[in-house]
Amino acid sequence: MKRVSFQGKTLSAAQRRQLDLQARMRAISTSPFQTEVQQALAVLHDRKEQGIKPDKQHFLVSSERGTISVAEWMGF
């Protein structure tokens, strides 16, 4: 990785914001959330290898067609 020294130079506001954003993103990548995501992905990978189908996330609630009237919607 290439290191750049900014000694003796003045950074613009946009450059300071960019460096601040990069520092915050580095801090997030080492957060506990990242380890939880890695653990969840490992569990999903193990389930996939075992042939277990994933949990059903989306399912059909009703198959009615058309638009109901306001009276039906309000229960009259």
N, CA and C atoms as an extended XYZ file, in Angstrom:
228
Properties=species:S:1:pos:R:3:atomname:S:1:resname:S:1:resid:I:1 pbc="F F F"
N         0.840       -1.173        0.000 N   MET     1
C         0.000        0.000        0.000 CA  MET     1
C         0.884        1.234        0.000 C   MET     1
N         0.568        2.173       -0.819 N   LYS     2
C         1.343        3.395       -0.961 CA  LYS     2
C         0.954        4.389        0.127 C   LYS     2
N         1.966        4.935        0.799 N   ARG     3
C         1.709        5.942        1.829 CA  ARG     3
C         2.054        7.316        1.270 C   ARG     3
N         1.224        8.266        1.611 N   VAL     4
C         1.442        9.636        1.151 CA  VAL     4
C         1.541       10.526        2.380 C   VAL     4
N         2.540       11.373        2.404 N   SER     5
C         2.720       12.296        3.510 CA  SER     5
C         2.144       13.657        3.117 C   SER     5
N         1.348       14.226        4.013 N   PHE     6
C         0.751       15.529        3.765 CA  PHE     6
C         1.413       16.612        4.608 C   PHE     6
N         2.630       16.373        5.057 N   GLN     7
C         3.310       17.357        5.892 CA  GLN     7
C         3.574       18.627        5.094 C   GLN     7
N         3.214       19.742        5.657 N   GLY     8
C         3.462       21.017        5.029 CA  GLY     8
C         2.438       21.403        3.975 C   GLY     8
N         1.414       20.573        3.755 N   LYS     9
C         0.392       20.890        2.760 CA  LYS     9
C        -0.933       21.118        3.461 C   LYS     9
N        -1.725       21.992        2.883 N   THR    10
C        -3.047       22.258        3.420 CA  THR    10
C        -4.065       21.475        2.600 C   THR    10
N        -4.927       20.758        3.318 N   LEU    11
C        -5.956       19.964        2.644 CA  LEU    11
C        -7.204       20.814        2.444 C   LEU    11
N        -7.891       20.569        1.361 N   SER    12
C        -9.159       21.267        1.136 CA  SER    12
C       -10.231       20.614        2.009 C   SER    12
N       -11.362       21.255        2.100 N   ALA    13
C       -12.462       20.716        2.902 CA  ALA    13
C       -12.913       19.369        2.352 C   ALA    13
N       -12.973       19.228        1.045 N   ALA    14
C       -13.393       17.967        0.436 CA  ALA    14
C       -12.391       16.858        0.735 C   ALA    14
N       -11.098       17.177        0.705 N   GLN    15
C       -10.079       16.179        1.021 CA  GLN    15
C       -10.152       15.757        2.481 C   GLN    15
N       -10.404       16.720        3.385 N   ARG    16
C       -10.555       16.386        4.811 CA  ARG    16
C       -11.764       15.486        5.018 C   ARG    16
N       -12.885       15.796        4.347 N   ARG    17
C       -14.075       14.949        4.460 CA  ARG    17
C       -13.796       13.546        3.936 C   ARG    17
N       -13.076       13.443        2.832 N   GLN    18
C       -12.757       12.139        2.249 CA  GLN    18
C       -11.884       11.315        3.205 C   GLN    18
N       -10.871       11.949        3.797 N   LEU    19
C       -10.017       11.243        4.750 CA  LEU    19
C       -10.800       10.832        5.992 C   LEU    19
N       -11.704       11.683        6.449 N   ASP    20
C       -12.542       11.355        7.595 CA  ASP    20
C       -13.451       10.176        7.273 C   ASP    20
N       -14.047       10.169        6.091 N   LEU    21
C       -14.906        9.065        5.675 CA  LEU    21
C       -14.118        7.764        5.601 C   LEU    21
N       -12.925        7.819        5.043 N   GLN    22
C       -12.096        6.614        4.953 CA  GLN    22
C       -11.749        6.080        6.331 C   GLN    22
N       -11.440        6.965        7.267 N   ALA    23
C       -11.119        6.532        8.631 CA  ALA    23
C       -12.328        5.888        9.291 C   ALA    23
N       -13.518        6.473        9.100 N   ARG    24
C       -14.732        5.892        9.683 CA  ARG    24
C       -15.055        4.539        9.068 C   ARG    24
N       -14.832        4.392        7.765 N   MET    25
C       -15.114        3.114        7.102 CA  MET    25
C       -14.152        2.027        7.577 C   MET    25
N       -12.897        2.402        7.834 N   ARG    26
C       -11.949        1.427        8.384 CA  ARG    26
C       -12.405        0.984        9.767 C   ARG    26
N       -12.927        1.907       10.560 N   ALA    27
C       -13.398        1.558       11.903 CA  ALA    27
C       -14.606        0.637       11.833 C   ALA    27
N       -15.474        0.840       10.852 N   ILE    28
C       -16.663       -0.004       10.711 CA  ILE    28
C       -16.275       -1.413       10.295 C   ILE    28
N       -15.254       -1.545        9.459 N   SER    29
C       -14.885       -2.867        8.964 CA  SER    29
C       -14.359       -3.760       10.075 C   SER    29
N       -13.953       -3.193       11.201 N   THR    30
C       -13.494       -3.995       12.327 CA  THR    30
C       -14.528       -4.039       13.445 C   THR    30
N       -15.738       -3.641       13.171 N   SER    31
C       -16.771       -3.582       14.203 CA  SER    31
C       -17.346       -4.970       14.487 C   SER    31
N       -18.022       -5.149       15.601 N   PRO    32
C       -18.666       -6.438       15.910 CA  PRO    32
C       -19.721       -6.810       14.867 C   PRO    32
N       -20.319       -5.816       14.233 N   PHE    33
C       -21.316       -6.107       13.207 CA  PHE    33
C       -20.695       -6.931       12.083 C   PHE    33
N       -19.475       -6.601       11.699 N   GLN    34
C       -18.793       -7.328       10.621 CA  GLN    34
C       -18.602       -8.799       11.005 C   GLN    34
N       -18.252       -9.070       12.265 N   THR    35
C       -18.077      -10.463       12.689 CA  THR    35
C       -19.412      -11.204       12.678 C   THR    35
N       -20.504      -10.528       13.057 N   GLU    36
C       -21.819      -11.161       13.014 CA  GLU    36
C       -22.207      -11.514       11.586 C   GLU    36
N       -21.917      -10.626       10.650 N   VAL    37
C       -22.229      -10.889        9.247 CA  VAL    37
C       -21.432      -12.093        8.755 C   VAL    37
N       -20.151      -12.155        9.105 N   GLN    38
C       -19.315      -13.282        8.685 CA  GLN    38
C       -19.822      -14.595        9.280 C   GLN    38
N       -20.274      -14.571       10.530 N   GLN    39
C       -20.816      -15.775       11.156 CA  GLN    39
C       -22.102      -16.212       10.463 C   GLN    39
N       -22.970      -15.273       10.147 N   ALA    40
C       -24.224      -15.601        9.465 CA  ALA    40
C       -23.953      -16.187        8.088 C   ALA    40
N       -22.992      -15.613        7.368 N   LEU    41
C       -22.647      -16.147        6.054 CA  LEU    41
C       -22.062      -17.550        6.168 C   LEU    41
N       -21.286      -17.812        7.205 N   ALA    42
C       -20.729      -19.149        7.404 CA  ALA    42
C       -21.835      -20.162        7.675 C   ALA    42
N       -22.835      -19.778        8.478 N   VAL    43
C       -23.968      -20.671        8.762 CA  VAL    43
C       -24.741      -20.954        7.479 C   VAL    43
N       -24.991      -19.929        6.685 N   LEU    44
C       -25.701      -20.132        5.420 CA  LEU    44
C       -24.921      -21.034        4.477 C   LEU    44
N       -23.614      -20.871        4.450 N   HIS    45
C       -22.780      -21.709        3.585 CA  HIS    45
C       -22.833      -23.172        4.044 C   HIS    45
N       -22.786      -23.392        5.374 N   ASP    46
C       -22.879      -24.755        5.903 CA  ASP    46
C       -24.220      -25.386        5.575 C   ASP    46
N       -25.308      -24.613        5.717 N   ARG    47
C       -26.636      -25.143        5.393 CA  ARG    47
C       -26.749      -25.488        3.913 C   ARG    47
N       -26.129      -24.668        3.074 N   LYS    48
C       -26.163      -24.920        1.636 CA  LYS    48
C       -25.423      -26.218        1.297 C   LYS    48
N       -24.276      -26.445        1.957 N   GLU    49
C       -23.515      -27.666        1.716 CA  GLU    49
C       -24.290      -28.901        2.176 C   GLU    49
N       -25.081      -28.759        3.243 N   GLN    50
C       -25.861      -29.880        3.755 CA  GLN    50
C       -27.134      -30.104        2.955 C   GLN    50
N       -27.459      -29.193        2.059 N   GLY    51
C       -28.642      -29.342        1.231 CA  GLY    51
C       -29.917      -28.848        1.881 C   GLY    51
N       -29.800      -28.097        2.950 N   ILE    52
C       -30.971      -27.553        3.632 CA  ILE    52
C       -31.452      -26.340        2.848 C   ILE    52
N       -32.733      -26.325        2.522 N   LYS    53
C       -33.272      -25.192        1.773 CA  LYS    53
C       -33.366      -23.964        2.683 C   LYS    53
N       -33.183      -22.772        2.133 N   PRO    54
C       -33.268      -21.550        2.951 CA  PRO    54
C       -34.697      -21.314        3.432 C   PRO    54
N       -34.807      -20.577        4.521 N   ASP    55
C       -36.120      -20.217        5.048 CA  ASP    55
C       -36.867      -19.392        4.020 C   ASP    55
N       -38.165      -19.629        3.928 N   LYS    56
C       -38.973      -18.903        2.961 CA  LYS    56
C       -39.208      -17.480        3.469 C   LYS    56
N       -38.706      -16.501        2.750 N   GLN    57
C       -38.804      -15.109        3.172 CA  GLN    57
C       -40.077      -14.434        2.668 C   GLN    57
N       -40.503      -14.786        1.455 N   HIS    58
C       -41.658      -14.141        0.846 CA  HIS    58
C       -42.704      -15.202        0.534 C   HIS    58
N       -43.941      -14.892        0.839 N   PHE    59
C       -45.005      -15.840        0.548 CA  PHE    59
C       -46.267      -15.071        0.200 C   PHE    59
N       -47.150      -15.724       -0.528 N   LEU    60
C       -48.384      -15.111       -0.999 CA  LEU    60
C       -49.405      -15.066        0.130 C   LEU    60
N       -49.958      -13.898        0.407 N   VAL    61
C       -50.944      -13.740        1.468 CA  VAL    61
C       -52.341      -13.995        0.919 C   VAL    61
N       -52.651      -13.419       -0.223 N   SER    62
C       -53.951      -13.654       -0.850 CA  SER    62
C       -53.795      -13.517       -2.354 C   SER    62
N       -54.734      -14.129       -3.068 N   SER    63
C       -54.643      -14.081       -4.534 CA  SER    63
C       -55.893      -13.444       -5.129 C   SER    63
N       -56.533      -12.561       -4.369 N   GLU    64
C       -57.733      -11.903       -4.864 CA  GLU    64
C       -57.373      -10.897       -5.943 C   GLU    64
N       -58.304      -10.707       -6.882 N   ARG    65
C       -58.060       -9.761       -7.965 CA  ARG    65
C       -59.038       -8.606       -7.838 C   ARG    65
N       -58.639       -7.461       -8.327 N   GLY    66
C       -59.513       -6.292       -8.300 CA  GLY    66
C       -59.268       -5.429       -7.090 C   GLY    66
N       -59.995       -4.337       -7.032 N   THR    67
C       -59.854       -3.371       -5.952 CA  THR    67
C       -61.105       -3.390       -5.104 C   THR    67
N       -60.923       -3.476       -3.777 N   ILE    68
C       -62.086       -3.471       -2.902 CA  ILE    68
C       -62.586       -2.039       -2.733 C   ILE    68
N       -63.843       -1.914       -2.376 N   SER    69
C       -64.384       -0.585       -2.150 CA  SER    69
C       -63.976       -0.086       -0.769 C   SER    69
N       -64.133        1.208       -0.557 N   VAL    70
C       -63.785        1.794        0.732 CA  VAL    70
C       -64.689        1.223        1.819 C   VAL    70
N       -65.951        0.973        1.510 N   ALA    71
C       -66.888        0.417        2.489 CA  ALA    71
C       -66.441       -0.978        2.930 C   ALA    71
N       -66.029       -1.809        1.983 N   GLU    72
C       -65.539       -3.140        2.341 CA  GLU    72
C       -64.253       -3.036        3.160 C   GLU    72
N       -63.402       -2.105        2.787 N   TRP    73
C       -62.146       -1.928        3.499 CA  TRP    73
C       -62.366       -1.490        4.932 C   TRP    73
N       -63.374       -0.627        5.149 N   MET    74
C       -63.670       -0.138        6.498 CA  MET    74
C       -64.538       -1.109        7.294 C   MET    74
N       -65.022       -2.163        6.673 N   GLY    75
C       -65.771       -3.183        7.398 CA  GLY    75
C       -67.283       -2.949        7.416 C   GLY    75
N       -67.841       -2.164        6.477 N   PHE    76
C       -69.273       -1.935        6.444 CA  PHE    76
C       -69.940       -2.902        5.500 C   PHE    76
